[in-house]
């Protein structure tokens, strides 16, 4: 059964590069993504401006993408239209070195099954990265006492809410070791304010528990 609520994202484009660039930078810094190493990378929940679109200089890696909605992609990206509530495609037996799921897990009915499918699709010691809204974003802490719904975390097409602790525990239960956790920004991003955003995006790496979106990096055990 297809999740019809996700039609909301038929024309979706990633609104800012901040989260994508943080994922890219972390993969580069830790030697997982290098121009001298061929690897296979899968982006789950692809849309324009996503991680793969920020890897144009990596011409030797094999790029795969999935989304529930149809997407136009660059010629070096192999795209599959697929509802991940039904698992993952088999990709003809291919195992991935990196799988990235940006703002997806909160949309999945059974997130435990989803993570187990990702674990199975990764090669030995493969890297999994995800982003997801943080229920305890600093701004939300001021909204809760007034009965206001949390920014980013709540939406009619979101089925789960996560904190740093709950998303970490869930990922570990599904056969991963947490390597690092960062966040997109605290208070404002460079999308809203070029100068203040740089400060608050940097603070998001040191205080992810207060960030707007959690960025989790994990390794398959």
PyMOL commands that set and color helices and strands:
alter all, ss='L'
color gray80, all
select helices_A, chain A and resi 4-9+18-29+52-54+84-86+91-93+105-107+111-121+138-144+164-173+194-206+208-210
alter helices_A, ss='H'
color red, helices_A
select strands_A, chain A and resi 40-44+62-67+77-81+96-102+122-133+176-183+213-220
alter strands_A, ss='S'
color yellow, strands_A
deselect
rebuild
show_as cartoon
